[in-house]
Amino acid sequence: MHSSPSPYYPWAALGIVLYLMCAVSLSIRSFSRRVSLLNLPPQTRREFIGDWMRATLAAFEPTLERLHITPLSLTFAQLGFSWVAGLAYALGGVFLGGCFVLGCGILDLLDGGLARRAQQASRRGAFLDSVIDRYAEFFTFLGLGVFFAHSWLVWVIVFGLFGSLMVSYTRARAEGLGTECRGGLMQRGERYTLLSLASWLSVAANHLSCSSSHFVLIAGLIFMAVSTNMTALSRVRTVAAALKDELERKPAMQTVQPQIPGQLPGQAKRLFGSLVLTLGAGTILDTSYQSAGISVMLAGALLVGQGWMNHWQSQKSGPIDSSI
């Protein structure tokens, strides 16, 4: 009797992990040598990794330019990749989902680099890029939510999505107020990297341990949920402090209250009566208490009638001074 083949492939998982580690380390080592030859000022680790990724992906920009691919088309392609990533996660394809998430990150970097190279950078493109980024994150987290639909991890994914949106919102709101808001542990690039690596390593760990627990992905999602909200709160604290200092530096300015036209006589009664009429109609439509609803409607009609009586009496007595 032949035994069924095992669904786990530990040697393939180990091979792909070792290959990716070697490829990334060799690429970073080569880039580090080029940077040292240029005698550039020292960088933080995050700045170095960001420059390495941009320099690596810049090799695609001439080809994209020759093919007449616009930055906006890359932005919409990122949206499509995120939809496919969410679908892959929902169907259980965690490794493929991580691949498409990484593709989203690559396209997110390429559209900006191509826009600068082709001199097509614009405020319209930046606005569309920001909006599509939010939809892309939603599709990805939605797929993860479907994958963990029957687990407590759904709440982790909800908090992770909320934290990711808040990281972007705090920056957008601060820049709308004229304040710089950057930095933090879990920006968009870090979120793409963490989710893709956690997906890959989770599948590899499952094959190496011959289990289907996805404990690496779970750990990554928990870390993302905590770190994104910490990043958002850190930005809130930083921006609030900057705005407070700005207020203390500026001299006190006298605010001018806008001139509001005077209210018409009976206007308050008519408005309140209309609300009561609506409440009475809702009571009749939504419940079986028709007598109560009719009573409420009669009370509202009485208020409206009194309001109009006050209005007509004031018209007979003389013109209305709207400056009161």
N, C-alpha and C positions, 0 to 999 in steps of 0.2 A: 504494500500500500504506500503510495507516494504522499509525502507531506506537502502541504501547500506552501508556496514560497513566502518568505517573510516580507512584509510591506515596508521594512526599514532597510536603508542602505547606508550604514555608518561610514564605509570607506569613501563613498561619493561625497557625503557631507563633510568629512574631514578634508578631503581633497579640495573642495571648493572654498572652504574656510582658509586653508593654508595658501591657496592661490591668491585670494583677495588680499590677505595680509601682506604677502610678498609684493604684489602689484602696487598696493598703496604705499608701502614703505619705500620701495624703489623710486616711485614717482616723487614722493616728498623729499627723499635724499637728493635726487637730481635737481629739484627746484631749490633746495637749500644751498646747493653749491652755486647755482646761478645767482642767487641773492647775495651770497658772500662775495662774489666777484664784483658786484656792482657797488659794494661799500655803502649799502643803504643804512639808514638809522635803525636802531633796534626796534623790534616789534613785539607786541604781546603775542601769546600763542594763538588767540582768536584771530588777530589780524593776519598772522602768518598763514593760518589754515585758509582764511578767506581769500588771500592773495593767491595761494596755491590752487584753489579751486577755480578762481577766475582765469588764472594763467593757463590751466589745463584745458578749460572749456573754450578759451579764446581760439584754439586751433580750429574749431568748427565755424567760426564767424566768417572767414573769407568764402567758404563753400556756401554758406547760407546766403551771403550777399550775392554771389554769382548766380544762385538759383532764384534770386529776386523774392526771397522769403522775407516778409515784413515782421517787425517785432510784435505787431498785434496778432499776427497769425500764430506766433509762438505762444502768446498769452492764451489764446483760445485753445491751442493744442494742450496747454497745461491743464485747462479745465477738462478736456477730454480724457487726459491721462488720469486725472483724479477720479473721474467717474468710473473708469475701468478699474482703478485701484480699489475703490469702494466695492465694485461688483466682485472683484477677485476675493476680497476679504469676506464678503457675504457668502460666497460659495465655498469658503474654506481654503482658498489658494493663498495662504499667508506669504509664501516666498514670492509668488508673482505680485501680490499686493505690495510687498516691499520694493520690488523692482520698479513698479509704476510710480510709487511714492518718490523714489529716487529720481525717476524721470521727471516728475513734477518739479523737484528742486533744480534739476539741470536746466529745464526750460525756463524756470523763474530767473536763473542767473543769465541765461543766454539772451533773453529778450531785452534785458537792460543793456548788456554789452553790445548787442547788435544795434540797438537804437543809438547808442553813443558812436559806434563805428560808422553807421550810415547817416549820422546827423539827423535822425528822425525822432529824437527825444522831445516829448511835448507833455504839457500838463494833462491833456486828454488821455494820452497813453498811460501816464502815471495813475490817473484816476481809475481807468478801466482795469489796470493791473491790480490795484488794491482791492477793487470790488470782486474781481474774479478769484483772487487769492482766498477771500473769505468763502466763496462758494466751493472752491476746491477743497478747503479744509472740511467743510460740512459734508461733502460727498464721501471723503475718506473716513471720517469718523462715523458716518452713517453706516458704511459697510462694516466697520468694526463693531458697531452696536448690534447689527444683525447677527454677526458671528458669535457674539457673547450675549445673545438675547435672553437666554435662560440662566444667566449667572449674575452675581452681584457686581461683576465688572462693568455692567451697563452704567452704573452710577459713576464709576471711575472714568469711563469714556465721556459721560456727560460733563463732569467737572473738567476733564482735559480739554474738551471742545470749548467750554465756557472760558477757561483760562487762556486758551489760544486766541479766542476772539478779543478778550480783554487786553491782552498784550498789544494787539494791533490797534484796538480802539484808543487806549491811553496815548499811544504815540500820535495817532491822527488828531485826537482832541487837543493834545498839547501843542502840536504844530499849528493847529487852527488858531490857538491863542498866542502864537508867536514865540513859543518856547521849545527849545531842542529837547527831544526825548528819545534817546537811543540807549543801547546797552541792555544788560540783563542776561541772565543765565540761559533762557530758552526763547531765543528769537526764532523767526520763521526758518532760517537755514538750519539751525540746531534741531528744530522739530522734525524737519524732513530727514535729517541725518539719523536722529535717534530712532524714529519709527522704522525707517528702512533697515537699519542695522539690527534693531530688535527683532524685526520680522525674519530676516535671514538667519540670525543666530538662533532664533527660537526653533525654526525648522531643522537647522543643523543639530541642535541639542536634542531635539526629539528623536532624530535618526540615530544619534550616537548613544542615547540612553534607551532606545527602543520603547519610547512612550509617546503619548500624544497630549501631554499636559500643557505645552506652550508656556512654560514657566518663565522663560526669558522675555517673551512678549508681554506677559502679565506684569513682570517687574518693570519693563520699559514704560508701559502705560501708566502704572502707578507713579513712577518717577516723573513722567511728563505732566500728569494731573497736578502733582504738588509743585513742581518747578515752574510751570506756566503761571499758576496763580501767585506764587511768590514773586515772579518777575513782574507781573502786573501790579501787585501791591508795592513793590520796590519803586516802580516808575511813578505810581501815584504819590508816594512819599517824596520822591525827588522833585517832581513837577510842582507839587503843593508848596514845598520849601522855596523853590525858585520863584514862584508867583508871589509868595509872601515877601520875599526880599525885594522883589520888584515894586510891590505896593508900598513898602517902607521907604524906598528910595525916591519915589515920586511925591511931589508936593500934593497936599490935599486939594482936590478940585471940587468946586461947588457944582453939584448936579442940578440941572434945570429940569423941573417937572414939566411934562407935556401938558398943554391946556386941553382939558377934556370938556366937550360940549355938555351943557346942562341936560338933565334928564327931562323927558316929557312927562307931564302930569299923568298919573295913573299907569305909568309904564311898568313899575314894579308889580302892581297888582295883576296887570295883564300877563306878564311873564310868568309869575307864580301860578296864576290861574290856568295858563296853558299847560304847565307841568302837571298840575293836579288833574286836568282833563286827560292828559296822556296816561297818567297813572291809573285813572278809572277805566280807560279803554283797555289798558293792559290787563287789569283785573278781570274784565269780562272775557277777554280773548283767551287768557291762559288758565283761568280757573272757572269753577262753576258757581262762584259767588256773584251772580249777576246783580242782585239787589244792592250789595255793597259797592260794586263797581258803578252802578247808576247813581248812588248817593254821592260817591266821590266826584263823578262827572258833573252832577248838579252843583256841588260846592265849587268846582273849578269854573263852571259857567257863570256862577254868581260873582266870583272874583273878577273874571274877565269883564262882565257887565259893569261892575263898579269902576273898574279902571277906565273903561270907555266913557262912563258918565263923568268922571273927573276930568278927562281930556276935553270933552265937549263943553263942560262948564267953564274951563279955563279959556277956551277959544272965545266964548261969549263975553267973558270979562275983559279981555284985552290980549295983545300980542305976548308971546312967550319970550322971555329974556334967556337966550341960550348960554349966556356967560355965567349964570348962577352956578 
